[in-house]
Every structure is written in C-alpha cells, then in structure tokens.
Amino acid sequence: MSYVSKEQIERAKQLDLLTYLQCFEPYELVRCSRNAYSTRSHDSLKISNGKWFWWSSGIGGRSALDYLIKVRGMSFPDAVLQIDGNPPVHMDPATPAIQQDGSNARLELPEPYENSNRVIAYLSKRGISRDVIDFCLKTGRLYESRMYHNAIFVGFDLQGTPRYAAIRGTTKTRYMGEAPGSDKRYSFAIPADDNGTELHLFESAIDLLSYCTLSEISGKVWRQSHQLSLAGIYSPKENKDEGIAPAALTNYLQSYPEVEHMVLHLDNDEPGRSAAAMIQQLLSQTYEISDEPPVRKDVNDDLMIYRKQREEPTR
C-alpha cells in the first residue's frame, strides 16, 4: 500500500476539482457556459461554484480527492499521490501577452496590401493549390502585408475575432515571426465544415496547407476534418518527464469537444518525434491518436517532392 503523510493529505483535501483538472488534465475540461464545465469522459459530470456532481450516477463532492476516489475508483493513498506526488501538465504560454502596465496586449495585425499577388506566387511555388490559397484569402485567414509583402496567417477565436498572426517572409530571407500581441491559444487553424470528429495537427501553417493540398490531389474533401497548426512545438527541457500540452491544442480541444480522433503530422526530426510522443502520452487515454509523420522532414517537403515527381503544375 502506498504511504502518504498527513501533510500530503491536507494539501490534497484543499484542491478543488476544477483547479485539479486545469493543472493536471486540461484536455478533460469541456466548457458548458461561462462558469460551468463538464468532463470529456463523463458529459453528465458538471463542475460549477467549487462543487461537482455526476448526474448519471448521483454522486457529488467538492474536492478533487472526492472525484478521484468516487469517479475514478482510486484508493485513498493513490488519489492523494495523484494530486500531491505528480508534476502538473504545463500549459505552454496560454495566457494573452501582458504589457508592462499589466494590461492585455492587443494583437497588432500588419497593415494589408492592396492585393495578395506575391503571397499567392510564394505559396504556389511551395506547391500549395490555388483552391486552398483562395479559401484562406476569402475567409481572412491569409493576406499580404503592405510593408515587406509578408504572408500573414491569422488565427481567430470562436467569435471570429483575430487573436493570433504568424508572419512568413516571401523572399529569400525566409523571415518567420509573430505579430505583437499574438495569443498562441488561437494559432492558425481551419475548423471542419460540419462538426468533423477528426483533427490533424501540424507544426506550421504551410505544412497545414500542404496537407490540405495533398488531400485535394488524392480526391479527399479536406474540409471534413479539423486542421490546426501548433505555431511551433514545445518539449521538456530541464525535466524530460514533465508533460507539456501545447496551448493551441488544449484550447482547440476545449473549443471543439466533438473531436474524437487526432492525427499527428509533426516534423520527421528529433524535436517533432519527441513532441508527438509527448502528445500521445498525455492524451491517448482520452482520444484516439494516429501518428503519421511526413516521409521527409515536413509535410511541405513531401508535397514538393510529390509535385516534382509527377511534374504536376500547381492549379
């Protein structure tokens, strides 16, 4: 039997369920309203005002300790250790950027140019289909900046407000950056057209568009699934065993609770494989996860080779 001290027990008793899930299992939380949540595993379990109640079973409580024992079926010592003996799952910078005066920084989108011809030409050279490019232009997810003629990939919140922008140079300088005030929780994404249950994950917006193009070439309807760029990847540095959930992924799963299956297309290199393994470790108990890395370094490399081998011009 596991041993727990009186101090561990007292600390565990103080932790409410919402805080526990936010710290340890953020992917389990599903927001129902402004101040109420349910869990992905039990949609009839509701959390609000510091309490929780599992309506389908008639079980309720206040603390995370009650939840782990009554709902998860854990023994008392194991539940205490689950709360007090494990490191939390860290949410990689999920809070809006903060200015020095303590206020939330506003997203500063680059001023748009009168057309997006250079961005279209750049993405076409990267093998992206014109249909995919036009969709992004029409929905405001993509445009060309007036200064420097960079490609701007915009991410939105559920209300359609721009909250994030990745900047990609269209010249040989290969500039990459983010607009000031960008919130990584809302990175570049294309939600499914009709409540799709599958989510495809990529490291960059260009890899995302490359996958959409490859799907189009193979005759698939790529709008039937969700597409999300993680705006880069994050892996443990000091503590290799410490879990890190990308902010963009956690926020997307909370925003689209219909997602059941994730497909990972992270880069075929050490950082990409490490990040894919971490996501599988964190979320495989809740979601069906398939790891489908690119054959070459990234998805755009695969697309470019595909185009070259078939000498197929970009439409």
N, C-alpha and C positions, 0 to 999 in steps of 0.2 A: 504494500500500500504506500502511496506517495505521502511524504511528510510535508506539512505546511505549518508555519509558525503563526502565533497569534497576530503578529504584525501584518503578515500577508493576508490573513483572514479579514482583518479590519479594513485593510485597503481595498480588498475585493468587494466587501459589502457596500462600500461608498460609491462604487461605479454604477451609473445608470446604464440601461441598455442602449440608448441612442448614442451616448458617448463611446461605449464599447465598440459598437458596430462602425462608427466613424473612424475609430483608431485602428481596429483590428480587421474588420471585414467591410470596408466601404462599398464593395461590389454587391453586398447583400441588401443594401438600402434601396428602397423604391419610394420616392416622394409621392404622397397621395394628395396633399394640399400644402398650404404654406407651413403649417406646424404639425403635420401628421405624416407618418411613414408606415410602410409595411415592409416585409422582407421578401426577397425573391423566392426563397424556399417555401414560405408559408404566406400566401397572399391574404389570408384571413387574420394574420397576426398584426395588430395595429399598435403603433407607438405614438403617444402624444402626452404632453403635460407631465413628463417624467415617469409615466406609467406605461405598461404594455399589457395587452390582452389578446390571447389566441382564441378567437371566437369559435372556431370549428371544434375546439376541444374543451372550451370552458375553463381555460387556465389563464391566470394573470399574475402580475407581480410588478415590482418597481426596479429591482436591480438586475444587472447583467448576470449576477450569480444565480438568481432565481431562474432566469432564462436558460442558462447552460444546463442546469440540473433538471428543470421541468420539461423543457422543449428538446434539448439536445440529448438528454438522458445520461449526462456525465455524472460521475461520482463527485461528492463534495470536494475532496482534495484535488482531484483533477481539474474541476471547474475553477478553483482558486488559483491553481498554477496556470491555467489557460489565461487568466486575467493578469496575474501578477508576475508570472515567470517567463513570459514571452515578449520579444520586442514587437512594437506595433508595426502595421503596414503603413509605410510613409507615403503620403500623397505628394508626388513631386510637384513643385510650386503651383498649387491650385488656387491660390488667392490672387485677386487682382493686384496689379502693380501699385505700390504705395509711394507717394511723393514724400519729400522731406517734411512737409507740414502735416503729414498723417492722412491726407485725403486720398481717395482712389484716383489713380492716374487715368485720364481719358485716352481712349485709342486715337492716335493721330494718323489717320489714313493719308498716304501721299496723294497729292492732287492728281486727278486723272488727265491724261492727254486726250486730244480730240478724237483719236481713234486708237485701235489696238493692233495696228498692222505689224509692228515689229515683234510684239509678243506672239502673234499668230505665226509669223515666219519662224521665230525661235522654237516654239513648241512643235511646229510641223517638222523642223529639222531634227527634233528629238523623237520623231516617229508618232507623235500624238495625232489621232484622227481629227479632221476638221469638225465632224459632228460633235465630238466630245468637247473640243475647244469652244464651239458655238454655244453649246449648252451652258458652259461655265460663264461665258460672256453675257448671255441673256439673263442668267439668274443672279448676276452681280458678284459671282464668286471669283471672277478674274477680270483684270483690266490692266492697262498700261499707264505707268506714271508719267506725268509731264516732265519732271526732272529725271534725267538719266534713262528714261524709257525702260524701266524695270518691269518685270511681271509681278503683279500683286495678287496673291492668293488670299481671299478673305474667308474668315470663319465667322459664323453667326450663332447667336443664342436662339432659344425656341421662339422668341418673339420676333425674330428676323432682324435683330439689331447687330451690326458688325461689332465683334469683340476681339478679333484677332486678325493679323495680316502678316503673312510670310512674304518676304521680298527676294526676288531672284533676278540677278543680272542677266541681260540678254546678249551681252557682248563676251569677248574672250576673257574678261576679267573674272568671270564666274562668281560675282558677288552674291552672298547669301546673308540674310538677316531678317529681323522682325521689326515691324513698325512700333514706335514708342507707345507704351500703354497696352501692348498685346497681352491677352489673358490666354494662357496655354490650354485652359479647360475647353476653349472653343476653337480649336485648331481647324484647319481646312477639312471639310467633310462634304459628302453628298449622301443625304439620307435616302433610304429606299422609297420608291414611288408609292408603294401601297403596303405599309406595315410588314415589310420583309423581316424574317427572323434570322437572317444571316448577316454577319458583319465582317468585312475584310479590312485588315489593318496594314498600314504601310508606314515607312519612316518619313516619307516626304510627299508633297503634293504631286510632284512629277511622277513618282512611282505609282501613285493612286491613278492618275490619268493614263499612265502606260497600261495598267491592268485593265482599265475600262476599254482602252483601245484593243488590247488583245482579246478581251471578251467579245467585243463587237466583231472583230475579224473572224472569230470562231462561231459566230451566229448566236451568241448568248444575249439576253436582254439585261444589260448591266445595271439598269435602274431598279431591278427587282431586289437587289441586295444593298445593304448599307456599305459605304466606303469611308474610311477615316484615316487621315494622316496623323501620326502621333507628334508631329513637329519635332522630330528627333527622338532618340531613345535614351533611356536612363538606366544605369546599372549600379549596384552597390559598389562603393569604393573602399571605405575603411572596414566595414563589416560585410563580408561576402555572403553571409547568411541572412542579411537583413532584407526583407521584401520591400520592393518599391513599385507602386502601382502608378503608371503614367496618368497625370491629371486629365489629359484629354480622353483617355479610355474610361476612367472611372466616371467622369461627368457624362459621357455619351451613353454609357450603360444605364445610368440613372435617368437620363432623358428619354431613352427608348427601351422601356422594360420588355418590349416584345422580342428583343434579341435573345436567341437561344444558342446559336452556334457562331463561333468565331473562327476565322481563317487567317493565319499569320503569314504575311509576305515580307517579313523584315529581312534586311540585307544578309547575304550569304558571306558574312565575315564574323570574326570573333565577337564584337560587340552586338551584332544583330542576333547571333545564335544565343548569346547569353541573355539578351532581353527576351527573346522568345521563350527560353526555358523558364525565366522568372515569371512571365505572364501565365504560362501553363501551370507552374507550381502554385500560384496564387488563386487562379480562377477555375482550375479543372474540376473542382468539386461542385461548381455551380453551373458551368457552361460546358457544352461540347466544343472542344478546341482541336482544330487541324493545323498542323504546321506545314506550310507549303512554301519553302524558301525559293527564291529565284535560282535558276541554274548557274547564272553568272553572279556578279556582285550584287546587282539590284535589278528591280523589275524593268527599269528603263533600258538597262543593258540587254536584257532578254528581248525586249521589243525591238531595239535597234538591230540586233543580230537577226531576228526573225525577218525584219524588213529587208536587210541586206541579202539574206539567203534566197529570198523569193523575189528580190528586186521589185517589190511592190511599192509603188508611189503612195505617199500619204494623200488620202482623199480630203 
